[in-house]
Amino acid sequence: MSSKSKVLFERAKKILPGGVNSPVRAYAPYPFFVESAQGSKMTDADGKAYVDYCMAYGALLLGHANAEILDAVKNQLSKGTLYGAPTEREVEFAELIKKSSPCMEMMRLVNSGTEATMHAIRTARGYTGRKKIIKFEGCFHGSHDSVLVKAGSGATTFAAPNSLGIPEETTQNTIVLPYNDVEALEATFKREGSEIAAVIVEPVLANVGLILPKKDYLNYLRKITSEYGAVLIFDEIITGFRLALGGAQEYFNVKPDMATLGKVLGGGFPLAAFGGKKEIMMNISPVGKVYQAGTFSGNPVSATAGFTILSILNQRKNQIYPKLEKNAAELSKALTDLSAAHNLHTQVYSIASLYQIFFTNKPITDYGCAKHSDLQMFTAYFQELLKQGVFIPPSQFETCFVSTAHSDEDLEFTINAFDKALAAASKEHKPR
Ligand SMILES: Cc1ncc(COP(=O)(O)O)c(C=O)c1O
C-alpha cells in the first residue's frame, strides 16, 4: 500500500469530507492517489501501476489520455476555453449524437449526468403536465433530489439510499418499483397511470453491480408508457456508446421518448446530454416554458473532446465493439471458471464491455438480490486485486469497465490476479 497516498488521505480528510470529492472514491483503509494515467493503466503517488477497470466509472471507453482526443483538445485550448456564445462545434456535435443515438431528435448539452437526468425529468413533467415519476430500486440517476430514493452506487455502498436533506414533499412524487418486475409496474399504472409523467430507467442496471433486463422487459416498459402517455426515459449515462454506438436503444432495439447520455460522450471531459422527441424538447426555454440553463453547457473544450470520440466510434465501430465484448466475455469466463476451481458460488454477468461478479449462489435480478450477496468476500477480492495491481471500482454496487486500451497482456495479467483474489475471497467465506 502506498505511503504517500496514506499521507495525502490524512491531509485530504481535513479539508474534504471523507477525504474525497465523490463518495465512491473512498474505501478502507485509504484510496490510492493518482499521479498519472495512460492507456489501460493508472500510476499512484508512489509509482505503483494498476490495470484499470474502473475507467473513471465508465467514462473512458478509449482508455486514459487517448492521443486523438488530446490533440483535438490542445488545438481547441489555444482558441479559447469558454465563450458564453454558440459555436459551430456544438451544432456538428449535436448532429453527430443524433446520427449515433436513435431517439435524440433534439437535445441540450449539459455538464454532468446529474444535470441531464434532472432536466430530462423536468422536461417530461412540463410536457405531460403531470407530477409523478417512476424509478426503479437500485437505479442511480445522479445526486439530485427527486431520484435519490433507493438509489444505487455510492448511495447503497454507504447505506444511504435515501439521503438526508431531501424533504419528503420532494420525493412524494417519486414512485419506486423493483427492477425487472412487470406486475408491479402494471399495478402502478392501473392505479395512477394518468398522473405519471415519466418512467426513468437504466436499461441495464449498472449501479448495484450489473443486472441485466429480463427478456422483453424493456419492450414492456415501451408498451405500457405509450399506453398511458408517460414519457419513457432511458438513462444511458453508462450504457450510451458502450453497449453499442447507439447504446441500449440500438442493442435491444427499443426506442425511448427521451434519453440521457454522459460519461463516454465527453471523451474524458465533463459533458452530458439529454434529449429525445422534438415535440417534447420544443418545450424547453427559450422556445418553451421548461427552464434549463448552464454557464458551461456545450463549452468548446468538452464539445471538442466529445465530437472527437464520437467521430472515432462512428468510423471504427465495427472493430471497437466486437473486440470490447470479446474481452469482457473473456474476463467473465475466467471469473466463472476460477470460481469453480476455488469452490466458490458466484454469479458473473457481462454485456458488451461491462462485467461484474457477485458472491452468492442465487441469480441476481434486482436490487434485493444484489444486497444479499456476500460483501465481505467482495471486499477481500477487491483488496487482493489492488495488491496485485488491478483496480476495479471499490464497491460491489458498481460495475467493471473494459476499454479499447486493454491489451491481451493486460487480460492475462488480470486473470492471474483474479485467481489470487478469488483465493482471498474464499478465505472470507462463511456458510450462511
Ligand atoms: C446511470 C447513471 N445516471 C446518472 C449518473 C450521474 O452522472 P454524473 O456523475 O455525471 O452526475 C450516473 C453516474 O454514475 C449514472 O451511472
The ligand as an SDF file (V2000), in Angstrom:
LIG
                    3D

 16 16  0  0  0  0  0  0  0  0999 V2000
  -26.8530    5.7060  -14.8920 C   0  0  0  0  0  0  0  0  0  0  0  0
  -26.3140    6.9840  -14.3210 C   0  0  0  0  0  0  0  0  0  0  0  0
  -27.0460    8.0990  -14.4140 N   0  0  0  0  0  0  0  0  0  0  0  0
  -26.5940    9.2780  -13.9480 C   0  0  0  0  0  0  0  0  0  0  0  0
  -25.3550    9.3710  -13.3300 C   0  0  0  0  0  0  0  0  0  0  0  0
  -24.8640   10.6980  -12.8240 C   0  0  0  0  0  0  0  0  0  0  0  0
  -23.8390   11.1500  -13.6480 O   0  0  0  0  0  0  0  0  0  0  0  0
  -22.7640   12.2140  -13.1050 P   0  0  0  0  0  0  0  0  0  0  0  0
  -21.9310   11.5180  -12.1050 O   0  0  0  0  0  0  0  0  0  0  0  0
  -22.0310   12.6400  -14.3430 O   0  0  0  0  0  0  0  0  0  0  0  0
  -23.5440   13.3440  -12.4930 O   0  0  0  0  0  0  0  0  0  0  0  0
  -24.5680    8.2350  -13.2080 C   0  0  0  0  0  0  0  0  0  0  0  0
  -23.2470    8.2980  -12.5460 C   0  0  0  0  0  0  0  0  0  0  0  0
  -22.6290    7.3270  -12.2160 O   0  0  0  0  0  0  0  0  0  0  0  0
  -25.0600    7.0070  -13.7160 C   0  0  0  0  0  0  0  0  0  0  0  0
  -24.3480    5.8760  -13.6180 O   0  0  0  0  0  0  0  0  0  0  0  0
  1  2  1  0
  2  3  1  0
  2 15  2  0
  3  4  2  0
  4  5  1  0
  5  6  1  0
  5 12  2  0
  6  7  1  0
  7  8  1  0
  8  9  2  0
  8 10  1  0
  8 11  1  0
 12 13  1  0
 12 15  1  0
 13 14  2  0
 15 16  1  0
M  END
$$$$
